[in-house]
Amino acid sequence: MLSGWLPSIVHVKPILYCVTMRRSWILTKLSSCLYLSLIVLSSCDRSNAPTSPPPDGSPPRDGFGQRMGTDVTAQPGRPKTQVSAERPRIVAFGNSLTAGLGVAPDKSYPAQLQRTLDVAGYPYRVVNAGVSGETTAGGLRRVSWVLNSKPSIVILELGGNDGLRGLSLQETKANLERIIQQLQHASVTVVLAGMKLPPNYGIEYTAGFEALYPAVAKQYHLTMIPFFLDGVAGSSSLNQADGIHPTGEGYRLIVEKIFPALEPLLERNR
């Protein structure tokens, strides 16, 4: 019986051997493919990994303007440097006359003041904190926002919208005083920009409005710009179609007139 099965057994052994070798070859190929796949995935993970964050203390990518106002040293075409981030700040705090409503950003008075400072060799950084339509009440609510920028000097240009709306002179004066008190409490030097109204608001109101600025400046020992729009107000060639907001050339003249009042407060080496 056994001798009859022997040829069959002998014949089966090579078959089993071939099957075993075939399985080993397949497993080897699968292992190689899996290994190569892991290498590729690992390379992809490294190439897609986020880059290291910038070191603490580096200047914001878009400058201070994105958080607190418009940093006019960061206008298009102007290089951003670490030196700029270390400059003492002058904040132009006001309404649409400060914001530069209707003109290109580089034609606003804060931007033109920045260029004047650069040419004169003063290492200050001007921040445009103007908001169109702002009243003294709105400005009072923004004082802490302005102080977060740690300004050395604030040019305060507010009250014009109060007057155009016929608001209480007592309220306007009280708001200006509270703004100034908070700024001075934070050791900020305040420059007050005086304003005037058209005569159609009545002699009593316009005279009282104009008088409150020198009164506040005297009370708080402020440097004062007697009339922010001096030489520009009423000129059709220096104002836009609304007759209220200056053109770029109008703002250039404003800076030319306010700079002499500002310059004694500046330091060349800070």
Salt bridges, closest charged atoms under 4 A:
ASP62 OD1 - LYS80 NZ 3.80
ASP71 OD2 - ARG125 NH2 2.81
ASP118 OD2 - ARG78 NH2 2.75
ASP118 OD1 - ARG87 NH1 3.60
GLU134 OE2 - ARG142 NE 2.44
GLU177 OE2 - LYS173 NZ 2.56
GLU210 OE2 - LYS196 NZ 3.78
ASP230 OD2 - LYS257 NZ 3.97
ASP242 OD2 - HIS245 ND1 2.57
GLU249 OE2 - ARG252 NH2 2.70
GLU256 OE1 - ARG252 NH1 3.17
GLU267 OE1 - ARG270 NE 3.84
